[in-house]
Amino acid sequence: MKLNPTNEATDNIRNAINLNRGFYDWGHKFMYHSDLVIFLLEEAGFSNIEQVDFQKGLLGKTDLAKYKQVSIYVTAIKQN
């Protein structure tokens, strides 16, 4: 694919790179999508996996409101 500023895929690539630059600048190592988190939990043997809203589900009030717009919330249970 030839990169072209008017190409939607190119814009998405640039946006992802810019977003990850911001993440790295703040010390983060990787940006997750909820689908990836759910997949990884399934692969690790967790059950009852559910994406939940801020301060809902098993998480309760465990996060600060200032992180609501930049966080994903997924709960799961691991049986021993």
Legacy VTK file of the C-alpha trace (Angstrom):
# vtk DataFile Version 3.0
C-alpha trace
ASCII
DATASET POLYDATA
POINTS 80 float
0.000 0.000 0.000
1.393 3.397 -0.934
1.130 5.848 1.944
-0.941 8.827 0.956
-2.093 11.644 3.281
-5.637 11.331 1.946
-5.730 7.575 2.492
-7.788 6.641 5.577
-5.447 3.765 6.450
-2.488 6.142 6.417
-4.314 8.493 8.770
-5.051 5.584 11.110
-1.398 4.524 11.055
-0.214 8.045 11.825
-2.784 8.414 14.611
-1.685 5.130 16.177
1.977 6.124 16.027
1.283 9.517 17.552
-0.860 8.008 20.284
1.799 5.445 21.150
4.443 8.180 21.281
2.371 9.837 23.971
2.058 6.572 25.847
5.805 5.958 25.722
6.527 9.514 26.857
4.502 8.835 30.023
6.301 5.554 30.715
3.652 3.201 29.366
4.824 0.219 27.330
1.759 -0.846 25.374
-1.714 0.386 24.539
-4.445 -2.253 24.886
-7.842 -2.603 23.266
-10.608 -4.285 25.267
-10.842 -7.118 22.724
-7.153 -7.882 23.249
-7.484 -7.821 27.041
-10.448 -10.202 26.863
-8.553 -12.542 24.525
-5.493 -12.574 26.803
-7.631 -13.303 29.860
-9.330 -16.194 28.058
-5.952 -17.599 27.011
-4.738 -17.362 30.620
-7.709 -19.431 31.832
-9.912 -16.721 33.310
-13.699 -17.030 33.222
-16.673 -14.711 33.747
-14.873 -12.120 31.632
-16.847 -8.938 31.240
-16.131 -5.440 30.017
-17.732 -3.087 32.525
-18.308 0.627 32.933
-16.284 2.889 35.209
-16.719 1.936 38.897
-19.052 -0.964 38.028
-18.868 -4.732 38.303
-16.241 -6.492 40.406
-13.934 -3.484 40.230
-16.197 -1.249 42.252
-14.661 2.111 43.033
-11.036 1.216 42.370
-10.072 3.912 39.870
-10.025 7.699 39.873
-12.536 9.623 37.762
-9.706 11.422 35.957
-8.809 8.092 34.284
-12.337 7.212 33.156
-11.939 8.494 29.590
-8.552 6.856 29.015
-9.138 3.460 30.620
-10.867 0.223 29.804
-12.413 -1.857 32.542
-12.543 -5.624 32.253
-13.288 -8.020 35.102
-12.576 -11.747 35.256
-12.295 -14.591 37.722
-9.474 -17.133 37.877
-10.364 -20.433 39.523
-7.512 -22.305 41.217
LINES 1 81
80 0 1 2 3 4 5 6 7 8 9 10 11 12 13 14 15 16 17 18 19 20 21 22 23 24 25 26 27 28 29 30 31 32 33 34 35 36 37 38 39 40 41 42 43 44 45 46 47 48 49 50 51 52 53 54 55 56 57 58 59 60 61 62 63 64 65 66 67 68 69 70 71 72 73 74 75 76 77 78 79
